[in-house]
Amino acid sequence: MVSAPKFMLCLRRSTYPLRGRVRKGEALKSRILSSLTSIFLTAVVGMLAVGISFSLYYPGQAGTALPYATLKVIAGEALVQREHSLVWEKATSGMKLGAGSRVKTGSGSRASITFLPGVTTTLEPGTGVILTWFETGGDGSASVRVRQEAGRTWNQVRRPDGGCQFQLDTPSAAVTVHGTLFAVGVDGSGETSVQTLEGAVSLRSRGQEVVIPAGWQARAGAGGPPSEPGLLPP
């Protein structure tokens, strides 16, 4: 039979491994908490550095709201995928759209996007566009860039001061505006057709460019250079 003192000694010895495991667990927990704290502090410092750099390099834009375009549903139903979202939602007139937003019209529906007074893109049925870039300057100037994936759009760029750079990209070409009213179509093969009603536009594809004056049209196939402008049919 084990005497009381020997029994207590054995009990103390038996608890040593358990205490060691507890100490190791506490040390591991402490290291994990220390690592998480370091990661959090590094992220905070990084965000502050980015904010300070943005303020230094873009002082006119720091603390100001980014510009938004205004959507109008003309007929039928249209869908919108706002910037920073993967969900398509039903479009309503008056919606504000930032750069990166997508708009598409279904069969029998039409919609328009107004960037600035006198600068509007109207979507015909079965058309899809992306607002790639939209920026305004303190001097009243503006830069707009739209990508048309399919369908047909009417684009109006009538700024009194002429201070708007407007470019429309398609899968096969890029159309640059020189103060005008023009239409752009993209068919199923990706071919782009441009008709100019007022002013003039430049059509670029495969490193070549043609200027399309009012009353003329031109085309650019997928992977091919633009055609020579031809008169619009009466």
Secondary structure, 3 states (H helix, E strand, C coil): CCCHHHHHHHHHHHHHHHHHHHHHHHHHHHHHHHHHHHHHHHHHHHHHHHHHHHHHHCCCCCCCCCCCEEEEEEECCEEEECCCCCCCEECCCCCEECCCCEEEECCCCEEEEEEECCEEEEECCCCEEEEEEEEECCCCCEEEEEEEEEEEEEEEECCCCCCEEEEEECCCCEEEECCEEEEEEECCCCCEEEEEEECEEEEEECCEEEEEECCEEEEECCCCCECCCEECCC
